[in-house]
Amino acid sequence: MAITVTVPKETAPGERRVALVPDGVRALVKIGASVRVERGAGVAATYSDDAYEAAGASLVTAPLGDAQIVVKVLRPSQAELDAMPSGVVLISLFGTGPEAYLANRPVTALALERVPRITRAQSMDVLSSQATVAGYKAVLVAANELGKLFPMMTTAAGSLIPSKVFVIGAGVAGLQAIATARRLGAVVSAFDVRPAAREQVLSLGATFIASDTVTASAEAAGGYARAQTDDEQTRTLAALAAHIPTVDVVITTAQIPGKPAPRLIMKEMVAAMKPGSVIVDLAAETGGNCELTVAGETVEVNGVRVVGAVNLPATVPQHASLMFSKNIATLLGALIKDGELKLDPEDEITKAMLIAHNGAIK
């Protein structure tokens, strides 16, 4: 009998994405899986129940009771977990919250944020696909909050100088933010502690600041930045403090996996910014890159608006879900063979993602 993949409706407040879209259903049906989708699961992301049925999914009302594989965007609530049967395989983002609630539960859990950054897993990398959406949307949020236009304009009323945007962190989200701000006509600068980021920033037409603070050892395994030493952080903060007052918008994206976000913008730096300036902090959920950030809120200090951006991909649910679904379908394509789940705990991808197996926390 074919393995069954179940897609429940997301229940977290504000979450509009869905783990599989109809194209993802088609891909799984093609490899012999049976897909069940909770009624209305994709509606908030503009994917109708009819579209899922046309793709080969079965629509269900209470999907968790006899599920074999459950795919979600965000970690299940305690109530959802309690509704799942013994032996279920759960695949979702788990965030930085405690995993203890999985202990002593006969479930196998694969955390999507732990997909290793290796060539074979690139098309499974949910963090990268969703960071692309977040970087794009962060610029639109900033443009909406800023009381100025981004591009240079020459009008009958005179010429407008372009806005200046500064992006801190040139990972996936940061590079997308740079590209988007450039398309909108802003003058863009950026900073990252990793030397490889400099060429990427320049290739997008932005200016790279404080090159003298970049060190070859700043990049850790998987391409992420490591935590800086006290001396490195002092030099970085000095460089940022000199540049930030010259810009209109700051977008911060710096994060360290499994740790609080590095604190890069102190309140004194915010006080030095021009009134009307905007900071959009994409690291708000892990503590924030700005000292004044409040997750999920916009605070104004001395005329500067600090946006604690939370879950921006959920605000672009159609494309965010499409990309998420492709990642999931590719992952399951590697795990499902001949209609059966083949879970090898020693495989380099599975081993990295496995956070719980038959009640034991990994």
C-alpha positions as CSV (number, residue, x, y, z in Angstrom):
1,M,0.0,0.0,0.0
2,A,1.4,3.5,-0.9
3,I,2.7,5.7,1.8
4,T,0.4,8.5,2.7
5,V,1.5,12.1,3.0
6,T,-0.9,14.4,5.0
7,V,-1.0,18.2,4.7
8,P,-3.0,19.8,7.5
9,K,-4.1,23.4,7.6
10,E,-1.6,25.7,9.5
11,T,-3.0,26.8,12.8
12,A,-0.4,29.4,14.0
13,P,-1.7,32.9,14.2
14,G,-0.9,34.8,11.0
15,E,0.4,31.8,9.1
16,R,-1.0,31.8,5.6
17,R,1.4,29.4,3.9
18,V,0.7,25.7,3.1
19,A,3.4,23.0,3.1
20,L,2.4,21.5,-0.3
21,V,0.7,23.2,-3.3
22,P,-1.0,21.3,-6.1
23,D,2.2,21.1,-8.1
24,G,3.8,19.4,-5.2
25,V,1.0,17.0,-4.9
26,R,1.4,16.0,-8.5
27,A,5.1,15.4,-8.0
28,L,4.4,13.1,-5.0
29,V,1.6,11.2,-6.7
30,K,4.0,10.6,-9.6
31,I,6.5,8.7,-7.3
32,G,3.7,6.5,-5.8
33,A,2.7,8.4,-2.7
34,S,-0.9,9.0,-1.7
35,V,-1.6,12.6,-0.6
36,R,-4.3,13.8,1.7
37,V,-5.0,17.6,2.2
38,E,-7.2,19.1,4.9
39,R,-10.1,21.0,3.4
40,G,-9.2,24.7,3.2
41,A,-5.5,24.1,3.9
42,G,-4.3,26.1,0.9
43,V,-7.1,28.7,0.7
44,A,-5.1,31.5,2.5
45,A,-2.3,31.0,0.0
46,T,-4.8,31.1,-3.0
47,Y,-4.7,27.3,-3.7
48,S,-8.3,26.0,-3.8
49,D,-9.6,22.6,-2.7
50,D,-10.6,21.9,-6.3
51,A,-7.0,22.5,-7.5
52,Y,-5.7,19.9,-5.0
53,E,-8.3,17.4,-6.1
54,A,-7.4,18.0,-9.7
55,A,-3.7,17.3,-8.8
56,G,-4.6,13.9,-7.3
57,A,-5.1,14.7,-3.6
58,S,-7.8,13.4,-1.4
59,L,-9.6,16.1,0.7
60,V,-10.2,15.2,4.3
61,T,-11.7,17.0,7.4
62,A,-9.7,15.4,10.3
63,P,-6.4,14.5,8.7
64,L,-4.1,13.7,11.7
65,G,-5.7,10.7,13.3
66,D,-4.2,8.0,11.0
67,A,-1.4,10.0,9.3
68,Q,1.8,8.3,8.3
69,I,3.8,11.4,7.1
70,V,2.7,14.9,8.1
71,V,4.2,17.9,6.4
72,K,3.7,21.3,7.9
73,V,5.2,24.8,7.6
74,L,5.5,25.4,11.3
75,R,5.9,23.1,14.2
76,P,2.7,21.4,15.4
77,S,0.9,22.6,18.5
78,Q,0.6,20.3,21.5
79,A,-3.0,19.6,20.5
80,E,-1.9,18.7,16.9
81,L,0.8,16.5,18.2
82,D,-1.5,14.7,20.6
83,A,-3.8,13.9,17.6
84,M,-1.1,12.2,15.7
85,P,-0.8,8.4,15.8
86,S,2.2,6.3,17.0
87,G,5.0,6.0,14.4
88,V,4.1,9.2,12.5
89,V,6.9,11.0,10.6
90,L,6.6,14.7,11.1
91,I,8.4,17.2,8.8
92,S,8.3,20.9,9.5
93,L,10.2,24.0,10.6
94,F,10.6,23.7,14.4
95,G,12.3,27.1,15.1
96,T,14.3,27.7,18.3
97,G,11.6,26.5,20.8
98,P,12.2,23.5,23.1
99,E,12.0,20.1,21.5
100,A,11.2,18.4,24.8
101,Y,7.5,18.1,23.9
102,L,8.6,15.5,21.4
103,A,10.2,13.3,24.1
104,N,8.4,10.1,25.0
105,R,6.2,10.5,21.9
106,P,6.4,7.7,19.3
107,V,7.1,10.1,16.5
108,T,10.0,10.7,14.1
109,A,10.6,14.4,13.5
110,L,12.7,16.0,10.8
111,A,13.5,19.7,11.2
112,L,13.6,21.6,7.9
113,E,15.9,24.3,9.3
114,R,18.5,21.6,9.7
115,V,18.8,20.7,6.0
116,P,22.6,20.6,5.5
117,R,24.1,23.1,3.1
118,I,25.5,20.5,0.7
119,T,25.1,20.3,-3.1
120,R,22.7,17.4,-2.9
121,A,20.4,19.2,-0.5
122,Q,20.3,22.6,-2.2
123,S,16.8,22.1,-3.7
124,M,15.5,21.0,-0.2
125,D,16.7,24.1,1.6
126,V,13.6,25.7,3.0
127,L,15.5,28.4,4.9
128,S,17.0,29.7,1.7
129,S,13.8,29.7,-0.2
130,Q,11.9,31.5,2.5
131,A,14.7,33.9,3.2
132,T,14.5,35.0,-0.5
133,V,10.8,36.0,0.1
134,A,11.7,37.7,3.4
135,G,14.5,39.8,1.9
136,Y,12.2,40.9,-0.9
137,K,9.3,41.8,1.4
138,A,11.6,43.6,3.9
139,V,12.4,46.2,1.2
140,L,8.7,46.7,0.5
141,V,8.0,47.1,4.2
142,A,10.8,49.7,4.5
143,A,9.6,51.6,1.4
144,N,6.1,51.7,2.9
145,E,7.4,53.0,6.2
146,L,9.8,55.6,4.7
147,G,8.3,59.0,4.0
148,K,10.4,59.3,0.9
149,L,10.5,57.7,-2.6
150,F,13.3,55.3,-3.3
151,P,14.4,56.4,-6.8
152,M,15.9,59.6,-8.1
153,M,13.3,61.5,-10.0
154,T,13.3,64.7,-12.1
155,T,9.9,66.4,-12.1
156,A,8.4,69.7,-12.9
157,A,8.5,70.3,-9.1
158,G,12.2,69.7,-9.0
159,S,14.6,66.8,-8.6
160,L,14.4,64.2,-5.9
161,I,17.6,62.5,-4.7
162,P,17.4,58.7,-4.3
163,S,17.0,57.1,-0.9
164,K,20.0,55.3,0.7
165,V,19.5,51.7,1.8
166,F,22.0,49.8,3.9
167,V,21.7,46.0,4.2
168,I,23.5,44.3,7.1
169,G,24.2,40.6,6.3
170,A,24.6,39.4,2.8
171,G,23.2,35.9,3.0
172,V,20.2,34.9,0.9
173,A,17.8,37.4,2.5
174,G,20.3,40.2,2.4
175,L,21.3,39.7,-1.2
176,Q,17.6,39.6,-2.2
177,A,17.0,42.8,-0.3
178,I,20.0,44.4,-2.1
179,A,18.6,43.4,-5.5
180,T,15.1,44.6,-4.7
181,A,16.2,47.9,-3.3
182,R,18.3,48.5,-6.4
183,R,15.4,47.7,-8.6
184,L,13.3,50.3,-6.8
185,G,16.1,52.9,-7.5
186,A,17.8,53.2,-4.1
187,V,21.5,53.7,-3.6
188,V,22.5,50.6,-1.8
189,S,25.4,49.7,0.5
190,A,25.9,46.5,2.5
191,F,28.1,44.8,5.0
192,D,28.9,41.2,6.0
193,V,31.7,39.7,8.0
194,R,32.3,37.0,5.5
195,P,34.9,37.7,2.7
196,A,32.9,35.8,0.1
197,A,30.0,38.2,0.5
198,R,31.9,41.1,-0.8
199,E,32.0,39.9,-4.4
200,Q,28.3,39.0,-4.3
201,V,27.4,42.5,-3.0
202,L,29.4,44.2,-5.6
203,S,28.0,42.0,-8.4
204,L,24.5,43.4,-7.5
205,G,25.6,46.9,-7.9
206,A,25.9,47.8,-4.2
207,T,28.8,49.3,-2.2
208,F,30.5,47.1,0.3
209,I,31.5,49.0,3.4
210,A,34.2,48.4,6.1
211,S,36.2,45.8,4.1
212,D,39.0,46.1,6.6
213,T,36.8,44.4,9.3
214,V,36.3,41.3,7.2
215,T,38.4,38.2,8.1
216,A,38.9,35.0,6.2
217,S,38.0,33.0,9.3
218,A,34.6,34.6,9.7
219,E,32.7,32.0,7.8
220,A,31.7,28.9,9.7
221,A,30.5,25.5,8.4
222,G,27.6,25.6,6.0
223,G,28.4,29.1,4.8
224,Y,27.0,30.9,7.9
225,A,28.9,33.5,9.8
226,R,30.5,32.5,13.1
227,A,30.2,34.5,16.3
228,Q,32.7,37.4,16.4
229,T,35.4,37.8,19.0
230,D,35.1,40.9,21.3
231,D,37.8,42.7,19.3
232,E,36.1,41.9,15.9
233,Q,32.8,43.0,17.3
234,T,34.2,46.3,18.5
235,R,35.6,47.1,15.1
236,T,32.4,46.1,13.4
237,L,30.3,48.2,15.6
238,A,32.5,51.2,15.1
239,A,32.2,50.8,11.3
240,L,28.5,50.5,11.4
241,A,28.1,53.5,13.8
242,A,30.0,55.6,11.2
243,H,27.9,54.5,8.3
244,I,24.3,54.2,9.7
245,P,23.7,57.9,10.2
246,T,24.3,58.5,6.5
247,V,21.4,56.3,5.2
248,D,17.6,56.4,5.2
249,V,16.9,52.7,5.6
250,V,18.7,49.9,7.4
251,I,17.7,46.3,6.8
252,T,19.3,43.8,9.1
253,T,19.5,40.0,8.4
254,A,22.4,38.8,10.5
255,Q,21.7,35.5,12.3
256,I,23.8,32.7,13.8
257,P,22.1,29.2,13.6
258,G,21.0,28.0,17.1
259,K,22.1,31.2,18.8
260,P,20.6,34.7,19.6
261,A,21.0,37.2,16.7
262,P,24.1,39.3,17.0
263,R,23.5,42.8,18.4
264,L,24.8,45.2,15.7
265,I,22.7,48.4,16.1
266,M,22.9,50.0,19.5
267,K,20.4,52.7,20.7
268,E,23.1,55.3,20.3
269,M,23.3,54.5,16.6
270,V,19.6,54.8,16.3
271,A,19.7,58.2,18.0
272,A,22.3,59.3,15.4
273,M,20.0,58.5,12.5
274,K,17.9,61.2,10.7
275,P,14.3,61.6,11.8
276,G,12.1,59.6,9.3
277,S,14.7,56.9,8.9
278,V,13.6,53.2,9.1
279,I,15.1,50.0,10.4
280,V,13.6,46.7,9.3
281,D,15.0,43.9,11.6
282,L,14.6,40.4,10.0
283,A,16.3,38.9,13.1
284,A,13.5,40.1,15.4
285,E,12.3,36.6,16.2
286,T,15.8,35.5,17.6
287,G,16.4,38.7,19.6
288,G,17.0,41.3,17.0
289,N,20.1,42.8,15.5
290,C,18.9,46.2,16.8
291,E,18.9,46.9,20.5
292,L,15.5,48.6,20.3
293,T,13.7,45.9,18.2
294,V,10.5,44.5,19.6
295,A,9.4,41.4,17.7
296,G,6.1,41.8,15.9
297,E,5.9,45.6,16.6
298,T,7.0,48.8,15.1
299,V,8.5,51.3,17.6
300,E,9.4,54.9,17.0
301,V,12.4,56.4,18.8
302,N,13.4,60.0,18.1
303,G,11.6,59.9,14.8
304,V,13.2,56.6,13.7
305,R,10.9,53.7,13.0
306,V,12.2,50.2,14.1
307,V,10.2,47.4,12.5
308,G,10.4,44.1,14.3
309,A,9.6,42.0,11.3
310,V,8.1,38.6,12.0
311,N,7.4,35.8,9.5
312,L,7.4,38.0,6.4
313,P,7.2,34.9,4.1
314,A,3.6,34.4,5.4
315,T,2.7,37.8,4.0
316,V,3.6,36.6,0.5
317,P,1.8,33.2,0.9
318,Q,1.3,32.2,-2.8
319,H,5.0,32.3,-3.9
320,A,6.3,31.4,-0.4
321,S,4.2,28.3,-0.4
322,L,5.2,27.4,-4.0
323,M,8.8,27.5,-3.0
324,F,8.3,25.7,0.3
325,S,6.3,23.0,-1.5
326,K,9.1,22.4,-4.1
327,N,11.6,22.0,-1.2
328,I,9.3,19.5,0.5
329,A,8.5,17.5,-2.7
330,T,12.3,17.3,-3.4
331,L,13.0,16.0,0.1
332,L,10.2,13.4,0.0
333,G,11.3,12.4,-3.5
334,A,14.6,11.4,-1.9
335,L,12.9,9.6,1.0
336,I,10.1,7.8,-0.8
337,K,11.1,4.9,-3.1
338,D,8.6,2.7,-4.9
339,G,5.8,4.2,-2.8
340,E,7.4,3.4,0.5
341,L,9.3,5.6,3.0
342,K,13.0,4.7,3.2
343,L,14.4,6.6,6.2
344,D,18.1,6.0,6.7
345,P,19.3,7.6,10.0
346,E,22.9,7.4,8.7
347,D,22.2,9.3,5.4
348,E,23.9,12.8,5.7
349,I,20.7,14.7,5.0
350,T,18.4,12.6,7.3
351,K,21.0,12.5,10.0
352,A,21.3,16.3,10.1
353,M,17.5,16.8,10.1
354,L,16.5,14.1,12.6
355,I,15.6,15.7,16.0
356,A,13.5,12.9,17.4
357,H,13.1,9.3,16.7
358,N,10.6,7.0,18.5
359,G,10.4,9.2,21.5
360,A,14.1,9.9,21.8
361,I,15.4,13.5,21.3
362,K,18.5,13.5,19.1
